[in-house]
Amino acid sequence: MNLYFWLFSFCALFMTPVGVQGHIRIDRGIHYRIRIRAAGLPVLRKKKKEEPDVPLYSGDVMKSMRGWDHGLFVSLLREGHFSRLLNLFEWQDAELRVRISFADAAQTAIVYGVVRTVLQAAACIRPLALRGRVEMDFQGAGTQISFRWIATARLGSLMAATLRLWVASAAYRANRSSEEENYAAASH
């Protein structure tokens, strides 16, 4: 076998660009659309005709979250694994649109002021590559939040980050099982 061929193949694989396009909209439910491409070819592909957004209801989210290990999630978040994963992506476009509309005009104005102040303070603390707009609507049509993004990363970086997440979660589970064994031994 040719060693140079295999080295070139692994380098080409690790340098492959992966792109993610997504849209999340929250109004009377949670609607989302995500498209993933590797080297320009679709990995997660929708049908050719334009599909409506897939609704996801809060009850479904809560049912799926019951099986999660919340301690593991908090541990990975605290150790910075998720932030390092997000920093791998080059954010080419991110747009946040918020339309605040309640039946009560005073409530609409107060929530608008709070949301706008929080977003401006966040932009002063850490500049974000995020475009957006917050607007008020006194028609009482309902609040709507829309977030669209396009991000790219290299496949090799994503594979390394996935491996780090897997090792960190295995270490957390091993530590937790040893603590449970020690607790069980101490209680008997």
PLY file of the C-alpha trace (Angstrom):
ply
format ascii 1.0
element vertex 188
property float x
property float y
property float z
element edge 187
property int vertex1
property int vertex2
end_header
0.00 0.00 0.00
1.12 3.49 -0.72
1.73 5.45 2.49
1.50 8.81 0.73
-1.93 7.97 -0.65
-3.24 7.16 2.83
-1.68 10.28 4.35
-3.21 12.41 1.61
-6.60 10.71 2.10
-6.58 11.37 5.86
-5.52 14.98 5.36
-8.25 15.50 2.78
-10.81 13.92 5.11
-9.79 16.03 8.11
-9.76 19.23 6.04
-13.25 18.66 4.63
-15.46 21.68 5.33
-18.78 21.04 7.05
-21.52 23.68 6.83
-24.64 24.00 8.95
-27.61 26.18 8.06
-30.40 26.47 10.56
-33.52 28.37 11.43
-35.41 28.23 14.73
-38.69 30.09 15.12
-40.70 30.32 18.31
-44.22 31.67 18.14
-47.11 29.32 18.98
-44.72 26.38 19.09
-41.10 25.71 18.27
-40.36 25.27 14.56
-36.94 24.37 13.18
-35.11 23.59 9.95
-31.50 22.38 9.80
-29.37 21.55 6.75
-25.91 20.00 7.00
-23.42 19.88 4.11
-20.00 18.24 3.92
-17.71 19.46 1.13
-20.71 21.14 -0.45
-22.71 17.92 -0.67
-25.89 17.58 1.40
-25.63 15.18 4.33
-29.00 15.99 5.86
-31.30 16.75 2.96
-34.89 17.92 2.80
-37.28 16.95 0.01
-36.99 18.92 -3.19
-40.24 20.75 -2.64
-40.16 23.33 0.13
-41.40 21.74 3.34
-43.12 23.64 6.10
-41.24 23.92 9.38
-41.58 20.92 11.66
-43.45 21.86 14.84
-42.00 20.76 18.17
-44.21 21.20 21.21
-43.01 21.88 24.75
-44.51 18.61 26.03
-42.40 16.68 23.51
-39.28 18.56 24.62
-39.94 17.78 28.27
-40.55 14.08 27.50
-37.24 13.82 25.65
-35.37 15.68 28.41
-36.43 13.14 31.07
-33.83 10.67 29.78
-31.00 13.21 29.92
-28.23 13.10 32.49
-28.52 16.68 33.75
-25.42 16.35 35.95
-23.35 15.39 32.92
-24.76 18.32 30.92
-23.94 20.79 33.72
-20.46 19.30 34.15
-19.65 19.60 30.44
-21.03 23.14 30.40
-19.05 24.16 33.48
-15.80 22.69 32.14
-16.21 24.65 28.90
-16.55 21.77 26.47
-19.63 23.23 24.78
-18.06 26.68 24.44
-14.96 25.15 22.82
-17.23 23.25 20.44
-19.08 26.44 19.47
-15.77 28.29 19.00
-14.75 25.73 16.35
-17.41 27.10 14.03
-16.84 30.14 11.86
-20.10 32.03 12.06
-20.69 33.44 8.59
-24.16 34.73 9.23
-26.32 34.90 12.33
-29.54 36.86 12.57
-31.91 37.25 15.51
-35.33 38.85 15.09
-37.68 39.39 17.99
-41.20 40.76 17.67
-42.83 41.47 21.01
-46.60 41.70 20.98
-48.94 41.21 23.94
-52.58 42.11 24.41
-51.53 44.67 27.05
-49.63 47.62 25.53
-47.80 48.41 28.80
-46.54 44.85 29.09
-45.35 44.98 25.47
-43.41 48.21 26.11
-41.81 46.94 29.35
-40.74 43.60 27.85
-39.41 45.39 24.77
-37.30 47.70 26.95
-35.93 44.81 29.02
-35.06 42.63 25.99
-33.43 45.51 24.13
-31.39 46.55 27.20
-30.18 42.98 27.81
-29.14 42.53 24.17
-27.32 45.88 24.09
-25.52 45.07 27.36
-24.50 41.66 25.98
-23.16 43.34 22.83
-21.06 45.71 24.97
-19.68 42.88 27.11
-18.67 40.68 24.19
-19.04 41.77 20.58
-21.01 39.19 18.65
-21.15 38.54 14.92
-24.90 38.76 15.17
-27.31 40.95 13.27
-30.75 41.45 14.61
-33.73 43.52 15.37
-36.15 43.85 18.27
-39.48 45.44 17.45
-42.77 46.12 19.19
-46.20 45.33 17.84
-49.23 46.64 19.72
-51.68 44.54 17.68
-51.59 41.64 20.18
-50.59 39.15 17.48
-48.24 37.24 19.76
-44.52 37.28 20.44
-42.23 35.71 17.86
-38.51 34.93 18.04
-36.59 33.88 14.93
-32.91 32.85 14.82
-31.13 31.96 11.54
-27.49 30.99 11.18
-24.86 29.70 8.78
-21.71 28.23 10.28
-18.78 26.20 8.95
-16.04 24.09 10.52
-13.51 21.44 9.49
-14.42 17.77 9.87
-11.16 16.95 11.66
-11.79 19.66 14.28
-15.32 18.40 14.82
-14.08 14.83 15.18
-11.50 15.92 17.77
-14.13 17.90 19.70
-16.49 14.91 19.63
-13.71 12.70 20.98
-13.00 15.21 23.78
-16.72 15.31 24.69
-16.87 11.52 24.72
-13.78 11.22 26.96
-15.08 13.90 29.34
-18.49 12.21 29.59
-16.86 8.80 30.18
-14.69 10.31 32.93
-17.74 11.93 34.53
-19.71 8.67 34.46
-16.77 6.69 35.86
-16.33 9.23 38.65
-20.04 9.18 39.44
-20.21 5.36 39.51
-17.21 5.19 41.86
-18.88 7.76 44.14
-22.08 5.69 44.11
-20.10 2.54 44.96
-18.36 4.33 47.83
-21.71 5.62 49.10
-23.26 2.16 48.86
-20.28 0.58 50.67
-20.38 3.22 53.41
-24.13 2.76 54.01
-23.81 -0.99 54.67
0 1
1 2
2 3
3 4
4 5
5 6
6 7
7 8
8 9
9 10
10 11
11 12
12 13
13 14
14 15
15 16
16 17
17 18
18 19
19 20
20 21
21 22
22 23
23 24
24 25
25 26
26 27
27 28
28 29
29 30
30 31
31 32
32 33
33 34
34 35
35 36
36 37
37 38
38 39
39 40
40 41
41 42
42 43
43 44
44 45
45 46
46 47
47 48
48 49
49 50
50 51
51 52
52 53
53 54
54 55
55 56
56 57
57 58
58 59
59 60
60 61
61 62
62 63
63 64
64 65
65 66
66 67
67 68
68 69
69 70
70 71
71 72
72 73
73 74
74 75
75 76
76 77
77 78
78 79
79 80
80 81
81 82
82 83
83 84
84 85
85 86
86 87
87 88
88 89
89 90
90 91
91 92
92 93
93 94
94 95
95 96
96 97
97 98
98 99
99 100
100 101
101 102
102 103
103 104
104 105
105 106
106 107
107 108
108 109
109 110
110 111
111 112
112 113
113 114
114 115
115 116
116 117
117 118
118 119
119 120
120 121
121 122
122 123
123 124
124 125
125 126
126 127
127 128
128 129
129 130
130 131
131 132
132 133
133 134
134 135
135 136
136 137
137 138
138 139
139 140
140 141
141 142
142 143
143 144
144 145
145 146
146 147
147 148
148 149
149 150
150 151
151 152
152 153
153 154
154 155
155 156
156 157
157 158
158 159
159 160
160 161
161 162
162 163
163 164
164 165
165 166
166 167
167 168
168 169
169 170
170 171
171 172
172 173
173 174
174 175
175 176
176 177
177 178
178 179
179 180
180 181
181 182
182 183
183 184
184 185
185 186
186 187
